């Protein structure tokens, strides 16, 4: 049994709030909207409101305690040390059947550098059968002030994450034999998406890396590191900010970009149609 499986089973016993929310996943309602060669699945998951509807303006972030810092986590929440740099914790507000947050031990910005990219591929290499993902600070992260990755069970996804979704969601996918090759290609991709402005910073260097808006995935399968980058135009579509009569509280993060859109309110679940999806993702997904 992997360390992740052991932690998961232990937390369902010792962390009641997490156990409650994983149990609620059994009640999540789903509807499918077909686009021919692929489908988008809309999931009504009220427990995700705390993340997907979070206020992310600078004032709100400054006024709330960081919920990822160890001192502010629930006393009953356990963790596994990872390389002395990260804590692996169960995500108490899950999207997937098994959902973990890989949290930097330091309170530092959600921003990639060389060290973080190496960790990203190290996680993918170590946890086969799982998918490692990253939400950019302005691309779905509910804690843009504290660096973290996420790890979820690979069998959650209906089809491979790298599957093309033409006309709706744009993505860049590449396959690499080694973690070093994958890291090199990812850095080149970040440079292209930022018009050469992204700086692959060494750990400890200044934090301003001009990071492009992205969501990022990697799965190590069949001896290959399969990386998928979702370039973004914006964090949230205009519907998120409209008056209540027309408002849709949709805030796509990484998993939403794979074709599993999570909504926390019943009225939004009922309103979403194929036309709405096309409009939302055409706003959020950047053409490449």
Secondary structure, 3 states (H helix, E strand, C coil): CCHHHHHHHHHHHHCHHHHHHHHHHHHCEEEEEECCCCEEEEEECHHHHHHHCCCCCHHHHHHCCCCCCHHHCCCCCCCEEECCCEEEEECCCCCCCCEEEEEECCCCCCCCCHHHHHHHHHHHHHCCCEEEEEECCCCCCCCCCCCEEEEEEHHHCCCCCCCCECCCECCEEEEECCHHHHHHHHHHHHHHHCCCCCCCCCCCCCCCCCCCCEEEEEEEECCEEEEEEEEECCCCCHHHHCCCCCCCCCCCCHHHHCCEEEECCHHHHHHCCHHHHHHHHHHHECCC
